[in-house]
Amino acid sequence: MEQPEAVSRTLGYGSRLSNDYRVKLGGLDKAEDMLLGIRHLVMAGCGTSYHAALYAQRMMQYLNSFETVSVEDAAEVTVDTFPSHSAGVLLISQSGETKDVLNALHTAEMLSIPRFSLVNAVGSAIARTTNCGVYMYAGREHGVASTKAFLTQVTGLGLIAGWFAQKRTQRQMGSSQDSQHTTLDIVDEQRRKELIEALLRLPLYCGVTLNTRDQCAKIAQKLVDKKHMFVLGKGFAEPIAYEGALKIKEITYLHAEGYSGGALKHGPFALIEEG
């Protein structure tokens, strides 16, 4: 029920977005030169944070925020994870204390790779160690299954994606001798504006979604006796399918798996039963 308010806090109640479609993130502005040297971004997180990173990967690719964007389970990060040049790492953690994420941070630190973070807990270990990043301000998570974290992480990552996209565009325009913008530049700028408009509307959409509880209850009634569930999503919806399956497992102890909609026929389809 706190989702609309939590998202509004992540957006700084609109203060992180200006009227001219600019993203304002003081935690990144102070390290702009270092951050804009990152051409190949690696995002590391665990569980819900990992799924949020998968969603952000699609946003960043859509906006051309970086040349390449990869997502790693923080527990699997090694010295071989990072590209050999112009690499950077974004550490994502709700608590800011996740051990595997801290280990990934220390690995990047050992390699002198630029590091920044997205965390909820102010003054947490990851925030202190990176000393560069964005706070979610989602508020305290009361449930065992983290719900506010995913949505506010995606919101914060959307702000980060927009920030990098706008800064790169500004630098390219400033260094270009040609005043004419390419079609790609125009498309990227339009996509960035659309993202910002969507972020501003997100608290409203969250409120509308909360009004669908009766419909959700009817669907749940049909599924209450099932023992297995496949949650499907395609494109931007694929990471949401993964996160939805995780929440179903955590809350109901039902076996649930998230899948790409396109992968349905490659295995899961054989397990679907009538009814």
Backbone bond lengths (Angstrom), bond angles and torsions (degrees), N, CA, C in turn:
res aa  C-N    CA-C-N  psi(-1)  N-CA   C-N-CA  omega(-1)  CA-C   N-CA-C  phi
1 M - - - 1.453 - - 1.527 112.63 -
2 E 1.327 116.05 -17.61 1.466 120.13 -178.76 1.527 113.28 -88.68
3 Q 1.322 117.29 0.43 1.464 120.26 -172.80 1.533 113.64 -55.64
4 P 1.346 120.41 -49.30 1.473 119.01 -178.40 1.525 112.58 -58.48
5 E 1.342 116.40 -42.64 1.457 120.29 -179.74 1.530 110.62 -68.16
6 A 1.330 117.15 -39.77 1.464 120.76 -179.94 1.524 111.27 -62.84
7 V 1.327 116.77 -43.80 1.467 120.63 178.62 1.524 110.37 -64.57
8 S 1.331 116.53 -39.60 1.469 120.01 178.35 1.524 110.78 -61.04
9 R 1.336 116.46 -38.87 1.469 119.17 178.00 1.521 111.20 -65.93
10 T 1.334 116.73 -40.77 1.468 119.76 178.36 1.526 110.76 -61.41
11 L 1.314 116.73 -35.60 1.471 121.45 178.12 1.522 111.98 -80.17
12 G 1.339 116.43 1.00 1.459 119.40 -177.49 1.513 111.48 64.79
13 Y 1.338 116.07 30.61 1.467 122.25 -174.85 1.526 110.63 52.03
14 G 1.323 115.30 36.27 1.460 121.70 177.64 1.512 114.21 94.56
15 S 1.339 117.92 -10.55 1.466 119.90 -176.03 1.524 112.63 -72.04
16 R 1.329 117.44 -18.95 1.462 119.97 178.12 1.527 111.86 -83.99
17 L 1.335 116.19 -1.41 1.464 121.87 178.50 1.519 108.61 -130.26
18 S 1.324 116.81 130.40 1.463 120.37 -178.72 1.523 110.67 -97.22
19 N 1.329 115.09 168.86 1.469 120.44 -178.08 1.522 112.98 -66.39
20 D 1.340 117.16 -21.09 1.466 120.06 179.81 1.536 111.41 -98.81
21 Y 1.323 115.55 29.02 1.471 122.48 174.03 1.532 112.59 64.89
22 R 1.314 116.92 36.09 1.461 121.10 177.22 1.521 110.08 -106.66
23 V 1.329 115.17 141.86 1.460 121.38 175.77 1.520 108.26 -95.48
24 K 1.330 116.08 130.67 1.464 120.85 -179.35 1.529 109.12 -117.87
25 L 1.319 115.82 109.36 1.457 121.89 -179.59 1.523 108.73 -128.44
26 G 1.320 116.26 97.43 1.461 120.72 -176.88 1.511 113.32 -59.01
27 G 1.343 116.61 -32.92 1.461 120.10 -179.70 1.514 113.56 -66.78
28 L 1.338 116.96 -21.17 1.466 121.31 176.37 1.522 111.45 -100.18
29 D 1.321 116.80 -33.47 1.470 120.48 -178.39 1.524 112.01 -57.03
30 K 1.336 116.40 -36.07 1.465 119.87 -176.48 1.529 112.10 -68.79
31 A 1.329 117.37 -18.43 1.469 121.43 -179.59 1.521 110.79 -120.75
32 E 1.328 116.72 31.18 1.464 121.10 -172.86 1.522 112.98 -56.52
33 D 1.315 117.83 -46.21 1.468 120.09 -176.87 1.523 111.56 -61.44
34 M 1.326 116.38 -42.81 1.465 119.83 179.09 1.524 110.87 -65.73
35 L 1.320 116.69 -45.23 1.462 120.75 -174.80 1.518 112.30 -68.45
36 L 1.319 117.25 -36.73 1.461 119.21 -177.97 1.527 112.29 -76.26
37 G 1.333 116.51 -4.76 1.462 119.83 171.19 1.519 112.05 -80.50
38 I 1.348 116.10 -8.57 1.466 120.64 179.64 1.524 109.47 -81.23
39 R 1.306 116.28 119.28 1.474 121.32 176.03 1.522 111.58 -108.79
40 H 1.331 115.41 -24.20 1.467 120.58 -178.81 1.530 107.82 -124.84
41 L 1.324 116.53 106.45 1.461 121.04 -174.75 1.523 111.30 -97.82
42 V 1.337 114.92 135.98 1.462 122.34 171.12 1.528 107.27 -114.03
43 M 1.328 117.25 127.79 1.463 121.59 174.51 1.516 108.77 -107.02
44 A 1.331 116.25 136.31 1.463 121.05 -177.58 1.519 109.98 -128.61
45 G 1.322 115.97 132.42 1.457 121.44 178.27 1.515 109.53 -162.97
46 C 1.326 116.24 175.46 1.463 121.54 179.55 1.524 109.52 -128.50
47 G 1.327 116.65 143.43 1.453 120.99 174.66 1.517 112.93 58.65
48 T 1.329 115.90 -122.75 1.460 121.53 -179.95 1.521 111.55 -57.58
49 S 1.323 117.63 -40.34 1.468 121.25 179.70 1.525 110.96 -63.61
50 Y 1.314 116.55 -36.12 1.468 121.30 177.01 1.524 110.23 -64.54
51 H 1.317 117.14 -42.87 1.462 120.44 179.06 1.529 111.27 -65.92
52 A 1.326 116.85 -38.88 1.466 120.05 176.43 1.525 110.65 -62.56
53 A 1.332 116.15 -37.75 1.464 120.31 177.94 1.522 111.27 -65.16
54 L 1.335 117.30 -37.46 1.465 120.25 177.23 1.527 110.87 -62.26
55 Y 1.324 116.36 -39.05 1.467 119.97 176.87 1.530 109.68 -66.06
56 A 1.337 115.86 -44.45 1.464 120.30 -179.48 1.522 111.83 -63.42
57 Q 1.325 116.99 -33.46 1.464 120.54 177.63 1.522 110.32 -56.33
58 R 1.317 116.52 -43.05 1.465 120.55 179.22 1.528 111.31 -67.04
59 M 1.330 116.81 -39.30 1.468 119.60 177.67 1.521 111.19 -62.72
60 M 1.321 116.20 -45.64 1.461 120.66 -177.09 1.521 111.63 -67.14
61 Q 1.317 116.89 -37.24 1.464 120.09 176.04 1.527 110.39 -67.37
62 Y 1.319 116.65 -38.65 1.468 122.42 179.76 1.527 111.00 -63.43
63 L 1.346 116.24 -36.30 1.464 121.38 -177.86 1.526 113.18 -93.32
64 N 1.337 117.62 -4.11 1.474 121.49 -174.16 1.527 111.41 56.77
65 S 1.333 115.63 42.24 1.464 120.15 179.75 1.527 111.55 -67.30
66 F 1.335 117.03 -30.73 1.463 123.06 179.48 1.521 108.83 -140.72
67 E 1.334 115.78 165.48 1.467 119.53 175.94 1.523 110.50 -69.07
68 T 1.338 116.20 -43.81 1.468 120.72 175.43 1.520 108.87 -137.83
69 V 1.326 115.66 148.25 1.465 122.07 177.27 1.524 107.93 -135.51
70 S 1.321 116.78 125.51 1.464 120.66 177.36 1.525 109.41 -126.80
71 V 1.318 115.41 156.93 1.466 122.00 -179.54 1.518 108.66 -124.59
72 E 1.329 115.94 132.52 1.462 120.86 -179.32 1.520 110.17 -128.13
73 D 1.321 115.68 140.08 1.461 119.56 166.97 1.528 106.17 -63.52
74 A 1.320 116.60 125.72 1.465 119.86 -174.50 1.522 112.22 -56.44
75 A 1.324 117.06 -30.31 1.465 120.52 -179.55 1.520 112.31 -67.75
76 E 1.332 116.99 -17.66 1.462 121.21 -176.55 1.530 112.80 -103.47
77 V 1.318 117.88 2.92 1.465 120.81 -177.66 1.527 110.33 -72.57
78 T 1.338 115.71 129.17 1.461 122.24 175.67 1.527 108.37 -132.94
79 V 1.308 116.62 -178.29 1.463 120.31 178.41 1.520 111.30 -65.29
80 D 1.332 116.79 -20.59 1.464 120.56 -179.81 1.530 112.73 -85.39
81 T 1.314 117.12 -3.91 1.466 121.26 -177.28 1.519 111.95 -69.66
82 F 1.327 116.87 -33.52 1.455 120.90 -167.75 1.526 112.37 -92.71
83 P 1.334 116.96 142.05 1.469 120.77 174.07 1.526 110.63 -58.15
84 S 1.319 116.26 159.03 1.465 120.70 -173.22 1.523 113.46 -76.39
85 H 1.329 117.96 -15.68 1.468 119.37 -179.99 1.524 110.23 -150.70
86 S 1.315 115.86 153.89 1.475 123.92 176.20 1.521 112.37 53.41
87 A 1.330 116.27 35.24 1.466 120.71 -178.80 1.521 110.56 -93.11
88 G 1.310 115.14 157.04 1.457 122.24 174.06 1.509 108.82 -151.45
89 V 1.333 117.11 160.72 1.462 120.01 -178.42 1.524 109.98 -132.73
90 L 1.322 115.10 135.75 1.462 123.01 175.31 1.524 107.53 -110.62
91 L 1.333 116.73 116.37 1.460 122.66 -179.11 1.525 108.84 -94.42
92 I 1.327 117.12 129.49 1.460 121.82 -175.54 1.522 109.36 -121.63
93 S 1.340 116.00 125.02 1.463 120.70 -179.26 1.519 109.18 -158.58
94 Q 1.332 116.59 132.47 1.463 119.89 177.55 1.520 110.28 -66.89
95 S 1.316 116.57 -48.51 1.463 121.01 -176.33 1.517 113.01 -78.77
96 G 1.333 115.78 -26.47 1.457 119.30 -174.19 1.514 113.00 77.42
97 E 1.328 116.34 7.96 1.467 121.43 -177.09 1.526 112.55 -127.65
98 T 1.331 118.34 4.64 1.463 121.64 -175.95 1.530 110.68 -57.38
99 K 1.324 116.54 122.95 1.470 120.68 -172.05 1.525 112.49 -60.16
100 D 1.333 117.27 -46.14 1.463 119.66 -178.24 1.528 111.41 -64.18
101 V 1.327 116.93 -35.43 1.464 120.08 177.88 1.525 109.91 -69.80
102 L 1.316 116.51 -39.00 1.471 120.08 175.73 1.526 110.94 -62.11
103 N 1.319 117.35 -40.20 1.465 120.53 177.79 1.526 110.95 -63.30
104 A 1.341 116.47 -40.92 1.467 120.24 176.98 1.521 110.51 -63.30
105 L 1.326 115.89 -39.04 1.466 120.98 177.61 1.522 111.06 -61.87
106 H 1.322 116.60 -44.30 1.467 120.18 -179.51 1.534 111.12 -65.99
107 T 1.336 117.09 -34.27 1.463 120.32 176.89 1.523 110.44 -64.06
108 A 1.331 116.50 -45.45 1.467 120.59 178.31 1.520 110.97 -64.91
109 E 1.334 115.81 -37.60 1.461 120.82 179.06 1.525 110.40 -63.30
110 M 1.320 116.78 -40.63 1.461 121.97 179.30 1.525 111.29 -61.94
111 L 1.348 116.16 -32.27 1.463 121.74 -179.08 1.528 112.60 -91.68
112 S 1.344 116.29 2.82 1.478 122.25 -178.91 1.529 112.01 58.69
113 I 1.319 116.03 36.91 1.463 121.90 177.88 1.523 108.60 -87.96
114 P 1.335 118.91 133.72 1.470 121.35 177.96 1.524 111.00 -54.20
115 R 1.347 115.36 135.70 1.459 120.56 -173.82 1.526 110.22 -131.72
116 F 1.317 116.04 138.65 1.463 120.69 170.37 1.518 108.23 -148.05
117 S 1.321 117.29 167.70 1.461 119.33 -168.55 1.525 112.35 -139.15
118 L 1.324 113.74 158.86 1.466 122.79 168.89 1.523 106.04 -126.09
119 V 1.326 116.75 110.22 1.464 121.47 -178.11 1.525 109.39 -135.48
120 N 1.326 114.92 165.23 1.464 120.34 177.88 1.521 111.52 -98.49
121 A 1.324 116.04 -40.85 1.458 120.93 -173.67 1.531 111.18 -80.89
122 V 1.326 115.82 113.80 1.463 121.35 179.26 1.529 109.30 -66.34
123 G 1.326 116.34 134.35 1.452 121.05 178.26 1.511 114.59 77.31
124 S 1.324 117.70 12.02 1.466 121.49 179.50 1.528 110.56 -72.02
125 A 1.324 116.25 169.75 1.467 120.92 -175.04 1.524 112.19 -59.56
126 I 1.330 117.29 -44.09 1.468 120.13 -178.59 1.520 110.58 -66.86
127 A 1.334 117.11 -40.91 1.466 120.59 178.67 1.523 110.88 -63.54
128 R 1.323 116.84 -42.46 1.465 120.42 -179.77 1.521 111.42 -66.88
129 T 1.314 116.70 -40.69 1.464 120.26 -175.09 1.523 111.97 -71.37
130 T 1.327 117.11 -41.74 1.471 119.43 178.76 1.522 110.80 -75.30
131 N 1.344 116.25 -36.54 1.474 121.94 -177.72 1.526 111.40 53.27
132 C 1.306 115.59 30.07 1.467 121.09 -178.89 1.522 107.19 -163.59
133 G 1.320 116.67 124.67 1.458 117.53 179.17 1.508 113.12 158.31
134 V 1.327 114.40 -159.23 1.460 122.18 -174.03 1.523 108.58 -133.00
135 Y 1.327 115.95 136.25 1.460 121.18 173.73 1.523 109.83 -93.15
136 M 1.337 116.12 144.33 1.461 120.83 179.63 1.529 112.10 -83.87
137 Y 1.338 116.87 -33.15 1.467 121.90 -176.75 1.531 111.59 55.40
138 A 1.324 116.69 39.43 1.466 120.70 -177.39 1.518 112.36 -75.01
139 G 1.320 117.22 -18.71 1.452 120.06 -174.65 1.516 110.97 91.28
140 R 1.301 115.17 176.59 1.464 121.20 -177.09 1.522 110.65 -69.32
141 E 1.328 115.75 136.95 1.466 121.19 177.25 1.520 107.88 -93.54
142 H 1.337 116.73 114.16 1.465 120.88 -175.17 1.523 112.43 -89.78
143 G 1.314 118.41 -30.66 1.455 121.54 -176.70 1.517 112.45 -82.43
144 V 1.338 115.59 155.37 1.464 120.54 175.21 1.526 109.67 -65.28
145 A 1.332 115.38 -42.88 1.465 120.62 176.08 1.527 108.56 -85.91
146 S 1.298 115.86 117.07 1.466 120.51 -177.33 1.523 110.37 -68.54
147 T 1.323 116.25 122.90 1.468 120.46 -179.50 1.520 111.91 -114.01
148 K 1.335 116.28 -46.74 1.469 118.78 -179.93 1.522 111.38 -66.29
149 A 1.326 116.58 -29.31 1.465 120.14 -173.92 1.518 112.08 -60.11
150 F 1.331 117.54 -48.38 1.464 119.66 -175.45 1.523 111.29 -60.29
151 L 1.315 117.38 -49.64 1.460 120.64 -176.40 1.524 111.53 -65.81
152 T 1.325 117.46 -42.28 1.463 119.07 179.83 1.526 111.38 -72.74
153 Q 1.326 117.39 -30.22 1.468 119.21 174.60 1.523 110.62 -65.84
154 V 1.330 116.86 -45.22 1.462 120.23 177.82 1.525 110.19 -61.31
155 T 1.337 116.80 -39.43 1.468 120.68 177.57 1.526 110.66 -62.95
156 G 1.339 116.42 -48.43 1.460 120.03 179.03 1.515 112.47 -62.95
157 L 1.318 116.64 -38.74 1.466 120.72 178.50 1.521 110.98 -68.78
158 G 1.341 116.91 -32.04 1.461 119.94 173.87 1.517 111.18 -63.50
159 L 1.337 116.52 -41.02 1.468 120.57 176.06 1.529 110.63 -62.05
160 I 1.331 116.29 -43.39 1.467 120.44 -179.95 1.523 110.70 -64.01
161 A 1.326 117.29 -43.35 1.468 121.11 178.39 1.521 110.53 -60.37
162 G 1.337 116.71 -43.82 1.460 120.63 178.74 1.515 112.52 -65.89
163 W 1.335 116.55 -37.21 1.473 120.79 179.87 1.522 110.69 -62.80
164 F 1.321 116.64 -48.99 1.467 119.76 -179.82 1.525 111.27 -63.98
165 A 1.323 117.20 -40.77 1.466 120.35 -179.39 1.524 111.05 -62.34
166 Q 1.332 117.02 -44.09 1.462 119.53 -178.00 1.522 111.38 -70.28
167 K 1.325 118.06 -38.29 1.467 120.60 -179.77 1.524 110.99 -66.46
168 R 1.320 117.09 -39.74 1.466 119.67 179.32 1.523 110.12 -67.10
169 T 1.317 117.09 -39.96 1.462 120.50 178.33 1.520 110.47 -62.91
170 Q 1.331 117.01 -43.42 1.462 121.27 179.28 1.523 111.15 -60.86
171 R 1.317 116.87 -43.33 1.468 120.13 -179.20 1.520 111.82 -68.82
172 Q 1.314 116.65 -38.88 1.462 119.96 178.86 1.520 110.88 -65.45
173 M 1.319 116.47 -40.74 1.459 120.49 178.91 1.521 111.03 -67.98
174 G 1.347 115.82 -36.54 1.452 119.60 -179.52 1.510 113.51 -70.84
175 S 1.343 116.75 -31.37 1.464 120.37 -177.90 1.518 112.77 -92.34
176 S 1.330 116.94 -13.17 1.463 120.20 -176.78 1.523 110.94 -77.40
177 Q 1.328 116.02 136.35 1.458 121.51 176.40 1.520 110.99 -83.13
178 D 1.318 115.13 -15.79 1.461 120.78 -177.60 1.516 108.87 -99.54
179 S 1.314 116.69 123.65 1.459 121.28 -177.71 1.526 112.10 -76.15
180 Q 1.340 116.69 -11.27 1.452 120.08 -178.57 1.533 109.93 -81.59
181 H 1.313 116.02 133.62 1.454 120.97 177.95 1.526 109.61 -91.33
182 T 1.322 116.29 139.96 1.458 120.12 177.86 1.527 109.77 -73.56
183 T 1.320 114.91 162.85 1.463 119.83 177.31 1.521 110.65 -59.36
184 L 1.353 116.40 -37.38 1.460 120.68 -180.00 1.525 110.67 -64.09
185 D 1.341 117.36 -41.15 1.463 120.97 178.01 1.525 110.70 -59.66
186 I 1.314 115.85 -43.76 1.464 120.89 -178.63 1.523 110.64 -65.34
187 V 1.328 116.24 -42.06 1.467 120.70 178.93 1.525 110.58 -63.37
188 D 1.342 117.23 -45.53 1.462 121.25 179.91 1.524 111.12 -60.42
189 E 1.332 116.42 -42.31 1.463 120.41 -179.34 1.527 110.86 -66.08
190 Q 1.315 117.08 -40.49 1.459 120.49 178.43 1.527 111.05 -64.95
191 R 1.318 116.43 -39.56 1.464 120.00 178.71 1.525 110.77 -65.05
192 R 1.324 116.32 -39.07 1.466 120.17 179.63 1.527 110.42 -64.16
193 K 1.323 116.87 -42.34 1.467 120.35 178.38 1.528 111.21 -63.44
194 E 1.319 115.93 -39.60 1.467 119.91 178.42 1.525 110.94 -63.76
195 L 1.344 116.47 -38.43 1.458 120.38 177.87 1.524 110.37 -62.65
196 I 1.330 117.13 -45.73 1.461 120.97 -178.38 1.524 110.76 -63.36
197 E 1.317 116.80 -41.67 1.465 120.05 177.25 1.531 110.79 -61.16
198 A 1.338 116.26 -40.75 1.466 120.55 179.14 1.528 111.12 -65.54
199 L 1.333 116.96 -39.65 1.462 120.60 178.54 1.525 110.93 -63.58
200 L 1.315 117.03 -40.90 1.463 120.61 -179.99 1.530 111.72 -64.93
201 R 1.320 116.67 -30.68 1.469 120.69 -179.62 1.530 112.54 -86.38
202 L 1.328 117.03 -10.69 1.464 120.57 -171.92 1.531 114.06 -58.71
203 P 1.343 120.45 -44.03 1.473 118.52 178.05 1.526 112.62 -57.36
204 L 1.326 116.85 -38.61 1.465 120.71 177.90 1.527 110.76 -64.15
205 Y 1.337 116.03 -45.16 1.463 120.08 179.57 1.528 111.32 -61.85
206 C 1.335 116.43 -36.80 1.467 119.93 178.56 1.525 110.40 -62.68
207 G 1.331 115.65 -42.90 1.457 119.76 178.50 1.512 112.23 -61.94
208 V 1.329 116.67 -40.93 1.467 121.07 178.36 1.525 110.25 -64.00
209 T 1.331 116.21 -41.54 1.467 120.47 -179.11 1.525 111.64 -62.47
210 L 1.325 116.84 -36.69 1.464 120.01 179.70 1.527 112.24 -64.06
211 N 1.314 116.57 -20.01 1.467 120.51 178.95 1.527 113.01 -81.90
212 T 1.335 116.55 2.08 1.476 119.80 -179.71 1.530 111.69 -99.14
213 R 1.316 117.15 17.88 1.468 119.80 -175.86 1.529 112.46 -61.11
214 D 1.323 117.21 -35.98 1.470 119.27 179.65 1.528 110.91 -63.58
215 Q 1.338 116.12 -42.91 1.469 119.89 178.23 1.526 110.74 -64.30
216 C 1.340 116.02 -40.31 1.471 120.01 179.10 1.528 111.00 -63.94
217 A 1.328 116.15 -37.53 1.467 120.13 179.61 1.528 110.97 -64.28
218 K 1.317 116.81 -36.91 1.470 120.40 178.45 1.529 111.01 -66.12
219 I 1.329 115.62 -40.67 1.466 119.26 177.74 1.524 110.54 -65.90
220 A 1.341 115.90 -42.09 1.463 120.49 179.99 1.525 111.20 -61.51
221 Q 1.327 116.56 -35.13 1.464 120.68 179.81 1.525 111.29 -62.50
222 K 1.325 115.94 -34.23 1.466 120.29 179.14 1.530 111.65 -72.62
223 L 1.320 116.12 -23.07 1.464 120.54 -174.49 1.522 113.44 -102.16
224 V 1.330 116.56 -4.58 1.464 120.06 -168.54 1.531 113.04 -61.10
225 D 1.320 118.37 -29.15 1.468 120.48 -177.99 1.528 113.48 -95.39
226 K 1.313 116.77 0.92 1.464 119.79 -178.31 1.531 110.38 -78.87
227 K 1.324 115.29 152.01 1.462 120.32 179.93 1.524 112.57 -107.40
228 H 1.311 116.89 -16.86 1.459 121.09 -179.00 1.527 109.08 -137.08
229 M 1.316 115.49 148.08 1.453 119.09 179.99 1.527 109.98 -146.25
230 F 1.331 116.27 137.79 1.458 122.15 172.63 1.521 107.94 -112.31
231 V 1.318 115.98 127.55 1.463 121.88 179.25 1.523 107.01 -106.78
232 L 1.315 116.97 120.48 1.460 121.84 -172.81 1.521 111.51 -108.77
233 G 1.311 115.63 144.47 1.459 121.48 174.85 1.512 109.49 -157.29
234 K 1.299 116.43 153.18 1.462 120.53 -178.74 1.521 109.46 -132.23
235 G 1.341 116.68 143.78 1.457 120.12 -179.62 1.517 110.70 66.84
236 F 1.328 117.19 -128.83 1.461 121.20 179.11 1.528 111.69 -63.05
237 A 1.322 117.15 -23.52 1.469 120.40 -177.95 1.523 112.94 -80.23
238 E 1.329 118.08 -12.95 1.467 119.54 -177.74 1.527 112.24 -63.33
239 P 1.352 120.07 -48.67 1.468 118.88 177.25 1.527 112.47 -62.05
240 I 1.340 116.83 -30.99 1.464 120.00 177.65 1.527 109.94 -66.68
241 A 1.328 116.83 -35.61 1.466 120.53 175.86 1.528 110.42 -62.90
242 Y 1.334 117.08 -42.07 1.466 120.46 178.08 1.529 110.66 -61.70
243 E 1.329 115.44 -45.84 1.463 119.56 -178.61 1.524 110.90 -68.19
244 G 1.331 116.99 -39.46 1.460 119.99 177.52 1.515 111.99 -60.98
245 A 1.322 116.66 -42.11 1.464 120.41 178.12 1.524 110.96 -64.11
246 L 1.324 116.48 -39.07 1.466 120.14 178.47 1.527 110.70 -62.51
247 K 1.326 116.59 -43.13 1.466 120.14 -179.55 1.531 111.19 -66.21
248 I 1.326 116.92 -39.04 1.468 120.26 177.81 1.527 109.85 -61.57
249 K 1.326 116.94 -42.73 1.469 120.63 178.78 1.527 111.15 -64.20
250 E 1.333 116.71 -44.96 1.463 120.76 -175.68 1.530 112.22 -67.27
251 I 1.323 116.76 -36.66 1.466 120.36 -172.95 1.524 112.47 -91.38
252 T 1.338 117.60 -38.79 1.469 120.74 -173.39 1.522 113.56 -106.97
253 Y 1.334 117.82 -12.16 1.468 123.00 -175.09 1.526 111.86 61.54
254 L 1.317 115.39 22.17 1.460 121.78 175.19 1.526 108.89 -87.06
255 H 1.336 116.47 142.61 1.456 118.94 175.94 1.522 108.99 -70.15
256 A 1.315 116.62 118.39 1.466 121.32 -179.27 1.519 109.19 -138.59
257 E 1.327 116.27 140.28 1.458 121.86 179.75 1.525 109.51 -132.47
258 G 1.320 115.57 135.64 1.455 120.70 174.83 1.517 110.17 -89.43
259 Y 1.320 116.57 139.77 1.466 121.43 -179.25 1.518 110.05 -141.29
260 S 1.321 114.92 151.72 1.455 120.17 167.68 1.520 108.59 -66.82
261 G 1.333 116.51 138.77 1.457 119.93 178.74 1.513 112.11 -57.33
262 G 1.322 116.86 -33.30 1.459 120.67 -179.93 1.510 113.66 -73.15
263 A 1.344 117.04 -15.80 1.468 120.83 -177.74 1.520 112.41 -94.90
264 L 1.328 116.93 2.30 1.463 120.33 -175.71 1.523 112.07 -55.67
265 K 1.324 116.26 -42.05 1.473 119.48 -175.54 1.520 112.49 -77.90
266 H 1.336 117.61 -7.85 1.463 120.39 -177.87 1.532 110.48 -100.28
267 G 1.314 117.17 56.92 1.457 120.48 176.48 1.515 114.31 128.13
268 P 1.359 118.62 -67.30 1.470 119.75 -175.76 1.522 114.06 -57.62
269 F 1.330 117.17 -33.46 1.465 120.43 -177.08 1.527 111.39 -58.70
270 A 1.336 115.99 -32.56 1.469 120.33 -178.51 1.526 112.02 -68.96
271 L 1.340 117.04 -18.75 1.462 120.79 -176.85 1.519 113.25 -98.75
272 I 1.333 117.16 -5.59 1.461 120.35 -178.73 1.526 109.83 -75.14
273 E 1.326 115.27 130.62 1.457 121.19 -178.35 1.523 110.62 -107.72
274 E 1.298 116.65 156.73 1.459 121.34 177.77 1.527 110.03 -66.38
275 G 1.350 115.52 135.23 1.457 120.23 179.85 1.510 112.93 87.34
